[in-house]
Structure formats: C-alpha cells, structure tokens
Amino acid sequence: MTLSAAGATFPQPFYNLAFKKHSEAGGPLINYGGIGSGGGIKSLRDQVVDFGATDAYLSDAELAEMPGEVVHIPTCIGAVVIAYNLPGVNGLQLTPALLEGIFLGTIKTWNDPQITAVNPDITLPAMDITVVYRSDGSGTTYIFSDYMSKVSAVWNEEMGTGKALNWPAGIGAKGNPGVAGTISQSQGTVGYIGFEYAYAQKIPMARVMNSSGYFIEPTLDSFTAAADVDMPADTRVMITNSPNSEAYPITSFTWIIMYREQSYGRHSREAAEATVQTVKWLTGPDAQAIATSVHYASLPQNAVDQAAILLKGITFDGEPLLK
Amino acid sequence: MAGDRITKALLFISSLTILLLSAGIILSLAGGAVPAFKEYGIGFITSTKWNPTAGSEEYGAMSFIAGTVITSILALIICIPMAFSTSLFIAEYYRGTRTAGILRSLVDLLAGIPSIVYGFWGFYALRPLLVSTGLTDQGFGIFTASLVLAIMIVPYATSLSAEIISMVPSELKEAAYSLGATRREVIFHVVIPSARSGIIASFILALGRALGETMAVTMLIGNANIMPRGLFAPGNTMASVIANQFGEADGLKMSALIAIGLLLFLITALVNALGKMIIKRFA
C-alpha cells in the first residue's frame, strides 16, 4: 500500500522519520512531498493526495472552497525561533517591541540603546543589523507574523499575517535551510526559523519575552506550556502569545488535513483505511516520541483526545473507518 | 519507397510536436496571465509594488524586470573582456596549439557546471571575499549575482566567438601579412572587423542565457522584492521570484507570477531573435 501526501516543510523532519519508521513496522509506504502548506492545501483540494499537511489552519473561506468537509488533526507542536549570528554574543534577549523594530528596519544597529537596555549583561557590537526572511511563501512566516500581529499594532497595520509578506528591509533566503545557512554564514544577521533547524546547526537563539513578561528560552517544555489552551472541537487554534507564564510565545500546532468523507473520486477503501490508521498512529505515543527526538514538542492530552474524536468521525460511504 | 515515407512522416510528427509544445506553453502562460493583466492593466508591467499580504494584495513586475535587466547587462559587461580575449587566444593567437586545446576544454567544462554549483561557490567562496573588501556588509545583492552570472555566461560567449573568429578566411589574413602587417595589426584590422557581427551576436546570445538564469541568482541576490537601491543592495529577478514564490501562490498572485513568466519569455525570445538576426546577416 502506498499513500501520497504533501504540504508543510516545517514539520517535514518529523514526518519523514515517522513515516519511515511506520512503514518499516508494516505500515503503508508514504510519499510525502514537502511543497509548503499552501501546496498541501491545494493538493488536497485537487484530490491528488490522500492527505495534506499545513502549519496554518484553513480559514472559513478556504474551507468553503474545498469540495468536501475537511478535518484538521494536530500532529505536534513546533516553534519559530529568532536565530542570530553575532561574534562573541550569546544569550540575546528580545521583547516584542524590539522584534518589531528589528524586523521592520527601524532599529538598524546591534548596539542601539533600545537593544542594550534589554540586554544589560552582554556587550553588543556596533554592527548593522541584517534581517533574513523567507523569500518563499511559508507556514513559518505565517506563525511568526501571526505572533507579531498579536503583540504589535504597528506590525498588524503595516505587515499583517500571511505566508508571504512585503518586507521593508533585509534579504530573503529560500526555505528554512536557506535562512539557517545564510544566518550561520554571515555576521550581524538575524532571522526567524523553525526551532529544529537552528538547533541542528547550533545557531544561537534569542530568548523572547512572553505575555507575562518573562524571557523564555526556546525548549520543548516551553513549547508544550504554550499548548495549554482550551481545544476547540475542530482543533483550529493558534497558540502564539500564550497566556501561560512558562510558554515560549512563538509556538504553533501543525496539522494533517483530510476529508471527513473518504469516499471521493477514485479514492479506494484500502487507501482510506490506511490513511486513517496512519494519522491515528501519528498522534499516538510511538510517533509522539519520534517527534520529541527531532525537537518538536509532543501533543498535550487534550489535543490527542480531540484528534481521536475527529478520527472516529472519518467515514467511507458514511460508515466510520475506526471502530 | 515506403521506408522514405515512414521516415518523412516520423520527422514531420516530431517537429510538429515541438511546434505544438511551444504553442501550448505560450497559450497556457498567456491564459494564466490574464487575471493579473485584467486587474492591473499595463500598470502591472510598470508598477514596482509587490505586496502579497491578504487584504492589501498588489502586484507589479517592474522591480523584477529591473533586477533581471540590470544583473544581465552588468554580467555581460563583465563577461565581454574575459570572453573576448579568451576567444582571441584560442582561435587566433594560439590557434591549433595544445595550450589552446586545453583552454578550450576548460571553457567547455565551465559551461557544463550546473547552476546550483555556481550558486554554492558564490555563496561560500565569492561572497566572503566581497565582504572582506568592505564594499558590502553581507555580500548579497545585485553585484554578487552579476559577477557569478558573468562567469556562467563566459563559456557561451567564448566558444561561439572563437568559432566565428576561426572562420575568418586565411586568405584575408595572409594577404595582410604579405603587405607587411604585424600580428596585432592583422587581428585588429582584419580578423575583428570581419568577425564583428558574429562576435556581437555571440554576446547577445550569452545575454539571453543570463536573463533566464535562476538558481545561482536566487542564492546570491538577496531576494528582496523591491527596486534595487544600488550595486550592493539586494533585489530580485523575474526567474528568481517565480522560483521562490510559486509554491505557495494562489489566485491573483499565481497569475502575477505567470505573467512575469510570460514577460520573461518575451524578453528572452526578443533578445535571441536579435542575436540570430545578426548572425544571419554575418553568414
């Protein structure tokens, strides 16, 4: 049995490993195309994949455009970190106001008094700030801009939330690996990337001040803390800027998307069963352990429970696929 | 003969396929570009705005047209002295020697290196070098992209120029020598004038290649969707913005990208046609 899936690159390191282990254990072979969240949504809409994957849940308008009812299943929690490259500097702290100033290009040098005031313990070089952003449309940009729009009125007004934005300053690089590579190769740079990419390349990450006023280190625990929210029935919730005082603020679920009624087009019952079983396994303890091994935080219990309820509602010709 | 007829039919079908393919590409590009041109009219070409944020979407191609034209022309300017002198070396000064043979193979080797490898080299080797000169902070921008582009198009311009220079009839050169002309005089007064249009055409064809180059440029130009503000400022080209953004594009944005593709197609076709026209006149 072979399934095809496509979508977000943000959770791709997790999916690649999990799907490989799953098929080794007798599960279906899954061809996952990391083509971006938008591509994942499009592929599901065109019914060319068994399931899609996205970092930004579908808006009501997007849901209305789909040919059938779509279910969101959260699979893990990822975080977007602020990675930087400053010679001899470690332990940089950033506030929402500083993020706004740096990424909008109004704070131009690293030793700007606004930055040094927040970082009294470290010596910042008199170096120009070079912002590195994603040149391609991306769920990472969506999560970062969703957070920025919540904490900065100026950002909300000028930039808004989206997978691609109109950047006033800095340089663009393609994909999480592109941004990570550019930052690690050039001094004075700062950019937002998926946690595991910064972690893997050992790029320093800033501690970001959360809604309770604490500077929070990006760690799996601080990501899990952010997921401490009331889970809506359809799991469509953004957990950026969490009210939890221990939460890292730029955190998000990432989702698998699939049709609630699996009998469509030429989709076979076998493929439907394999799809549901795979997604169910993905939210289970084995796969969640794989997630933490590649630096994504595992799902909180309420998300696992909600995913189980949603998966029980998946049908083929009106008949539930899971007993 | 039946065999002849079959061969003829096969050849006809395969050339017809090429024709249909090109027509199909143009048709689908034009069709996909319709919504963008409907929305913005001719202003799509002249506008420098590129704002993909939902709610305030606005697309214009001028920043990318400018980025493409500036980097390609700069690359051509940098390429001309390198390619011109190398082709003279190969096809005239050291014609037929082992040195020329080795140099020619090396030039051909340069042509065979994939774009991404040039980008890689630019990113890890050339960029730090430019940063160390102090001219630029991060080394990303128009100039770095143009420099790598220049190196990439040198082999095309060189081999074509060398071919044309070696086609200059030896009777002409021998006549000049017999009149007492020096080597330098023969080259500048006989060889170059008679090969002139062919050499110009080879540079125009090289320019055509530079216009569509994508991967190496994307890695070095900084991908800022704005009018370039200087030689060392970031910008973006038509091919590079398409490569970057089509994955997540939808609706009007997709149409805008397709329209940029169509414009790039037209510009490249125009430049190539110009090159071919000059070659034809030479021949």
Chai-1 contact restraints between the chains, C-beta under 6 A:
chainA,res_idxA,chainB,res_idxB,connection_type,confidence,min_distance_angstrom,max_distance_angstrom,comment,restraint_id
A,I35,B,G247,contact,1.0,0.0,6.0,A-B,restraint_1
A,G36,B,G247,contact,1.0,0.0,6.0,A-B,restraint_2
A,G36,B,E248,contact,1.0,0.0,6.0,A-B,restraint_3
A,G38,B,E248,contact,1.0,0.0,6.0,A-B,restraint_4
A,G39,B,G247,contact,1.0,0.0,6.0,A-B,restraint_5
A,D128,B,D137,contact,1.0,0.0,6.0,A-B,restraint_6
A,T130,B,Q138,contact,1.0,0.0,6.0,A-B,restraint_7
A,S135,B,N223,contact,1.0,0.0,6.0,A-B,restraint_8
A,S135,B,N244,contact,1.0,0.0,6.0,A-B,restraint_9
A,D136,B,N244,contact,1.0,0.0,6.0,A-B,restraint_10
A,D136,B,G247,contact,1.0,0.0,6.0,A-B,restraint_11
A,G137,B,Q245,contact,1.0,0.0,6.0,A-B,restraint_12
A,G137,B,E248,contact,1.0,0.0,6.0,A-B,restraint_13
A,G160,B,T53,contact,1.0,0.0,6.0,A-B,restraint_14
A,G162,B,T53,contact,1.0,0.0,6.0,A-B,restraint_15
A,G162,B,A54,contact,1.0,0.0,6.0,A-B,restraint_16
A,K163,B,E248,contact,1.0,0.0,6.0,A-B,restraint_17
A,A164,B,P52,contact,1.0,0.0,6.0,A-B,restraint_18
A,L165,B,T53,contact,1.0,0.0,6.0,A-B,restraint_19
A,N166,B,N51,contact,1.0,0.0,6.0,A-B,restraint_20
A,N166,B,T53,contact,1.0,0.0,6.0,A-B,restraint_21
A,I171,B,F140,contact,1.0,0.0,6.0,A-B,restraint_22
A,I171,B,G222,contact,1.0,0.0,6.0,A-B,restraint_23
A,I171,B,A224,contact,1.0,0.0,6.0,A-B,restraint_24
A,I171,B,P234,contact,1.0,0.0,6.0,A-B,restraint_25
A,G172,B,N223,contact,1.0,0.0,6.0,A-B,restraint_26
A,K174,B,N244,contact,1.0,0.0,6.0,A-B,restraint_27
A,S186,B,Q138,contact,1.0,0.0,6.0,A-B,restraint_28
